Every structure is written in structure tokens, then in C-alpha cells.
Amino acid sequence: MDRSCRCPPPAHCQMSAPRVVLAVDISSSGVRARGHRADLTVASEVTVDLPPVQRADGASFHELDDVYSAVVSVVREASAGAEVAAIVASGTASSLVGYELRDGVPVAHTEAMLWSDLRALAWFDSLRPKLVEAYPRTLCPPDVSYWPAKLAMLGANGVAAPLYGGVKDAIFAGLTGHTWTDPMSAASSGVFDSAAWSWDEELLAITAANEAALPEVRAATAWAPLTAAASEQLGLPAGTPVVVGGMDGPLTQLGAAGGEHDIASCTVGTSIAFRTSSDERKIDPTLRTWCYPVEPDLWVSGGAGSNGGNLLTWLQAQLGFGSSVGEIVNAAFSVEPDSELLFVPSLFGERAPLWRTELRAALVGLGPHHDRASVSRAVVEGVAVCAIELAEAVRAVSGPLRTVSFTGGFLREPRWGQLLTDAIGTQTTVPTSETATSSGAAMVGWAALDSGKLSALPAPRSGPSALPRLVETVRLVALSKRTAAIRSTLWPE
């Protein structure tokens, strides 16, 4: 974080204040603001942790007031000493909140539900046939993480909010007074017909919402001026452009690969994701992957799983395997893989490419000679299995790839990165910037100011590449097949 000008600055320091686009990432675990210069380098960074409320009934949500307060906090601090050219936000897929605008402030009618909220499972089961039928229109595989089941649940409980949107949409409304969303976020709702570029009337008819309650879909680069009331809260001039922005997955792809189609992005953070882009909609006949538009001639196909770094967090927090996740990673790579010990990595159910919420994890082949390091290695290789299955599903839709760009903190650990490179079986690289999601958002922000097309943006600079080791690739692919066979035995479809 750039803290060089903290005291009342002299005139020459004021003249050198960096001009930045402030990228605000509203994630499932917190809110972060990064000030990106035009070359995407980071001038400032501020984070507020905001763990979701999670309950045994499947609830997983934030309170909208808490998110709005966190946005105000990080924007005020990250913009200090900088010339803010624009604000642009990224949000998570499928978040949903019912709200109203009261005196320019978003006031919640519901909790801000995250993709991981499972309380609508009972409604999803009855809606599944309609969601399968709607896939060619929405390009969203049938799953409880999307809006249809959640909206049906709210309707059944008598909730009818004036407005519905993602959390990012509600924040944008509070800053600008406009109820807009972007194509990525609209498509990740599961009720947007991306072929017709409109909200899907047939799906809305079975939910609690109507089209008038949903945000207007505008280009990701569209912007509205910051209101006078919001400017006082943020400490920025009224009229500062607030850009619509996008959803974290496609923005990460943009930040890692620009508009290039033969570079995929793979992220291992709390969960795991694999994505690639094209100039047209990609329908997956097996319904394993989604496809979201960034703009009409730039689409991102991919999948986000439910299990990634959270498996190691679970080992640390629930089983006491180490004082930190880093200690678990070190222990895992201190031993050789054991072919007799296998971890089925479905601890949190599974989204892409299986879309089976009911799945659970299993440790198979455990013997008295196995220790914490052995179990840790099995769990780490379980994440590699997730990567193999995701990459296989996405490549079946996208075709061959030249390279895969790694993002996320875990994949910057060289041994972890090499393991995932071996698993995917393709040359990999790490972007020079460590901030792919906010870099993608900043690219949208700067393009909005310059009236540029996102599909024409080149890939950001990358660091050294890594190559897969054939022997390890063969071993890990065989491991993934054994894992799938055991999973099918324990939890037949």
C-alpha cells in the first residue's frame, strides 16, 4: 500500500498524486479497494474483512448495511492522496438481496444471500426440470446457488421487495441512484436470457420477482455520476464517474488474459475456478459449465467449484492440523504421495462441473502408518483432482488452450503451482500483477473513461511459465478417475 503522503502534503506532492481507477471488490469474505493507475499498477490498497454469517440451516449471507459501511470505509482510505478518475466494482456470482432506495440509501428487505446459501434446496428440487429446459437461454447449469430457487423461497415466505439485485447492484444504486447491473452479473443470476439479452419471463413467472423489480442491464463500461449525498460519505467529489463494473469470475479472466481466447485462467482461493473466453456464446450439451457475457462479442465460459483452499482451512480450523494453512501446505509437500490414500474432495458439496450439492468428502485407504502430513498431501491432491475435472469440462467447450494463467494466493506457492500445472497438463504462467480480479475491474474502469472495447484489450504481462511433467500428469489423471469411481460408489446419482 502506498503510504508515502500521509501528512499534509506540500504543493509538489499534491501535483504528483497518482490518478487512479478505484476498483472495489465486494467478495464473500470482505471488501477490498485498490487504486490502479492506467498501467494497472497498484497505488493503494485497503481491505475490510467481512466473514459471512453461516448457520446449520444452510444460511450464508451478509447484512447489506455491513457491506455498504465496508465499501465507504475502504473507498475513503484507499482514495486518500490520490486523484480518483472513477470507481468501479466487482461482485460475486449469484448474490441476491431484496431492497429499496430510501433517501438515496439502499435499505435491505432481505439478507444479502451468497451463492453458498442453501436454504432454497426444497424449492430447487421442484424447479430443476424448468432450469434444465432453460439452460440454452440462460447458460446457467441448474443449481441452488442461482436466483430462481431463492426467489421462489422468498415468494413462498411472503417476501416481495421493491427491488432485487446482487449486492454490487445495491451498492451501485446507493452511490448513483440508478438501479443498473452489468451483463456478467445479470447472466450469473440464472434468470437472464443471454440469447435474447433480456430477463427471462418464463423463469420470473415462477419466482417472487418481476422484471420491473430487477435492475436495468447496461454495459459493464456504462457509468453514472456519484450523488452529492454519497460524495459526502466517500469523501470524493460529486459527479465522480461510478462504473457499472462486473462479476469477479469474468473480471479475473479479463485481468489474466485480456480479450485473448487461447489463455485460460485458473484460480485457487477459498474455492477453485477455471475459465476461458470466446467471441460467442458457448453451449455445453452436458450442462457442466456456464457462459457469461462481458460484452456482446466477449464471453467467458467456465466453472467454479465449491472446494479449494477451504479444504486446508477446514484441516487447520476443525482438525487442528497446523497453526496456519501455510504450515499444512509445507507438511503436505514434505512427503511423497501415497497411492493407497485418497481424498474425495467434496466436503462442501460441489458446483461445477458436477452440480451436486448433496456430495460429501471421504478419506479412503487410511492406515495406522498415515500421519498428518500424509493426510494433508491427500487433501492437496484432492484439490488437483478438482482442477482436472474443471479443466476437462471447460476445454470440452472451448477447445485447445495455449496456456493457463494462475491467479489466487495459493497458486503463487511454487510447489502448489507445479502440482496444478501437472494436473491440468498445460503450460501455465502467473500474471505479473497479483491482482487479477481488481486488474480486470480497473481495465473496465479505464475503458469506460476512454470509450474502449473490452474485447480488444491485450493480455497483461505475465511472469515465467511452468511446464507439466508428463509422468505426474499421467499419475494425477489416473487419481482423478479413481476418485470419480469411488465418489460414484459412495454417492450414486
Helices and strands as residue ranges (DSSP letters): H 11-15, E 19-26, E 30-36, E 42-49, E 53-54, E 60-62, H 64-78, E 83-91, E 97-102, E 105-108, E 112-113, H 121-138, H 147-156, E 163-165, H 167-176, E 180-181, H 183-187, E 192-193, E 198-199, H 201-204, G 211-213, E 216-217, E 223-225, H 228-234, E 241-247, H 248-257, E 263-268, E 272-278, E 290-295, E 298-304, H 309-318, H 325-332, E 342-344, E 362-364, H 372-398, E 403-407, G 409-412, H 414-424, E 428-431, H 436-450, G 454-456, E 462-466, H 470-490
